[in-house]
Amino acid sequence: MNKGELISKIAADSGISKIQATKALDSFTGSITESLAAGENVTLIGFGTFKVSERKARTGRNPQTGAELKIPARKVASFKAGSGLSDSVNMK
């Protein structure tokens, strides 16, 4: 499912226009992005948790030349599915 299909599904399920559904989805994703940027976790009970993790700096290799290169430390967004979502996926 892509964003357009998700917007159509939200609009149909909730009885609102696609424009309103787009605004709602954009607000939802924007709120999660802002919270993660501020270093906060976002927990949706039964669905899952969005959080920011830190990756340590490490040494990697260029696959073409085999030369070592340094990969800097960075923060990455991650998602851990909640029990309700995991159970729904495993039932099908």
C-alpha positions in Angstrom: 0.0 0.0 0.0 1.4 3.4 -0.9 0.5 6.8 0.5 -2.3 7.5 -2.1 -3.9 4.1 -1.4 -3.7 4.8 2.4 -5.3 8.2 2.0 -8.2 6.6 0.0 -8.7 4.0 2.6 -8.7 6.5 5.5 -11.2 8.7 3.5 -13.5 5.7 2.8 -13.4 4.3 6.3 -14.0 7.6 8.1 -16.4 9.2 5.7 -14.2 12.3 5.0 -12.8 13.7 1.8 -9.4 12.7 0.4 -8.2 16.3 1.1 -9.1 16.0 4.8 -7.6 12.5 5.0 -4.4 13.8 3.4 -4.2 16.6 6.0 -4.8 14.1 8.8 -2.1 11.7 7.6 0.4 14.6 7.0 -0.4 15.9 10.6 0.2 12.4 12.0 3.5 11.8 10.2 4.6 15.3 10.9 3.9 14.9 14.6 5.9 11.7 14.8 8.8 13.3 12.9 8.8 16.3 15.3 8.8 14.1 18.4 11.6 11.9 17.1 13.7 15.0 16.1 13.2 16.2 19.7 14.5 12.9 21.0 11.1 11.7 22.3 9.6 8.2 21.7 6.1 7.9 20.2 4.2 4.9 21.6 0.8 3.8 20.2 -0.5 1.1 22.5 -1.2 -2.1 20.6 0.4 -0.7 17.4 4.0 0.0 18.2 6.8 2.4 19.3 8.8 4.8 17.1 12.1 5.8 18.7 15.6 7.1 17.8 18.6 4.8 18.2 22.2 5.7 18.0 24.6 3.7 15.8 28.2 3.7 16.8 31.0 4.7 14.5 32.5 1.7 12.8 34.9 0.7 10.1 33.5 -0.6 6.8 34.9 -1.7 3.4 34.3 -0.4 0.0 32.9 -3.5 -1.8 34.6 -2.6 -5.1 38.1 -1.8 -3.9 38.2 -3.5 -0.5 39.6 -0.3 1.0 38.7 0.4 4.6 36.5 3.5 5.3 35.2 5.0 8.4 31.4 5.1 8.9 30.5 7.9 11.3 28.1 7.6 14.2 24.6 8.6 13.5 21.0 8.6 14.8 18.4 6.4 13.1 14.7 6.2 13.4 13.3 2.7 14.3 10.0 1.1 14.8 9.1 -1.8 17.1 5.8 -3.5 16.5 3.4 -3.8 19.5 1.8 -7.0 20.5 -1.6 -6.2 18.8 0.1 -5.5 15.5 2.3 -8.6 15.8 -0.6 -10.8 16.7 -2.6 -9.5 13.7 0.2 -10.1 11.3 0.9 -13.6 12.6 -2.7 -14.7 12.4 -2.8 -14.3 8.6 
